[in-house]
Amino acid sequence: MSEARRVDQSMAAAASAILADDVVDARLRTRYRQLPVMLHTAGLAATYAYVLSKSSGDDPLGRAYRRIADGIRRHIGRNALITGAGEHSTDRQFLEAMGSCDRTQYARAAATVSTLAGWLSRLAEARYRTALAEKADAQRQAQAQAAGSPAEPGDGE
């Protein structure tokens, strides 16, 4: 049981590092929610290639995709899940290693990344809901202040 908790904790920490300090808006939330499904239906290599194709640009979505790709590559490399896919390998080296590894390594890496994607999805959802709640609180406070503020001098006096 303690081993499972440590694996879960490391996945949560890895997912948190990938999310960084980004504000998760509705668009990012959707992308993070789609990641586990994409891994399940398309597989690890195709999902990684897709994430790479979307990782260009300096907009929040492009940066998020870049961090996802980097996070997947580092996690697989750090845990030595695929031979030839080191923590500091390039995207191309990583794709080549995925293409040449045996089925057992690929399946293990895919299962691990699927778990990581689940954590990304959950944490993105939590950040999204937190941002919504904070926005609603700020709006309520602004409305309360506006309703309770004294009249400005010269307003109907």
Steps between C-alpha positions, in 0.01 A plus 500: 500500500778745579656439156173588327474819701853601403426437130182705529687777678771509235236514225322786676829686540594443135158620384524806723841583353360472147209731582743748656328818616270533202147619540285226353228654287216308332709432189796357693267302723348336193840406360616348828174307529545360147852374560414170680239418236745575219762275659245221530370525144807608300787366711807659651701566183211658310397709800856618553529592129170690521611687811825593323309627197306737725796611712616787285404857562523726798133493596391327824374194313825454307705537818276248677546246221878557515503432875291185448745370239800587717334349807421172325850472357668581832276267699568207270871580491530555875335165567694319222179363349625493139856415401659793318250753631704681761379787712686750281431342161357715222147458368636319195717266708202428722273417204769277349546319831124445525498362146779254565420378851340164570130459576554454871690828540247684284203361693660586834583854385150546359340386825721733700427798276130417514513525878692827471238633258228410748676707764542789255130488426403497868737780597395714203136450598578602858685813386220589260235468771715695745542780246123507441430515874754779551348697213150456643623609845664809353180589314290458816740719696494767231119493493482519879738794506304677227168442678632606838708796391392841620361742245751725335478868592252679276294188423148622565577683824 
